[in-house]
């Protein structure tokens, strides 16, 4: 884990031990499939997917993978996320458990829908 922020998601993921890299890559691919129109970036020093603004962020830590679907994504799936440690707009998926990829897919699709509706409303 370096002090200088990574330039891109590949570089970011490469900075972690192999087992964590595999989990981060799984999360990345899950987001890519759920939001194919989103673009990748590094924002707030973490991997970010954008679609009319920030869609979701994720990040690797010592004991968990942080997932940041903005406050609305975390709020909308409060019940499903109750088994995880959560904060305002953040969720921690422990590294010693399989990543909940189906849940991540549902949350990302929800955020995509929200983002597209917001963009449509702005055009009016």
C-alpha positions, 0 to 999 in steps of 0.5 A, a space after each residue: 500500500 503506497 502513499 502516492 495514489 495510483 493512476 489507474 485501477 490496474 495499478 491500484 489493485 497491483 499494490 495489494 497481496 495476491 489474495 486481495 488482488 483477486 477479490 478486488 478484481 472480482 468486485 471490479 468485474 462485477 461492477 463493470 458487468 452491472 454498469 457497462 456504460 460507466 467509465 473507470 477512474 481514480 477518485 479520492 485515491 480509490 477505484 471509481 466508476 462514473 456515470 453522470 458523476 460518481 457511481 460507486 467507489 471501492 477500496 482494499 484495506 487490511 481486513 476488508 474491501 470497502 464499497 461506497 455506493 453513495 448514501 442512496 445505494 447503501 440506504 436502499 439495501 440497508 436490510 441486505 447490508 445489515 450483516 456487514 459493518 456499514 457507515 454513511 454510504 459505505 459498506 465493509 466486506 470482510 476479506 475472510 468471506 466470499 464477496 457478495 457479488 450478486 448483492 454488489 450487482 443489485 446495488 450497482 444496477 440501482 445506482 445506474 438507474 438512479 444516475 440515468 434518471 438524474 441525468 434525464 431530469 437535468 435535461 428537462 
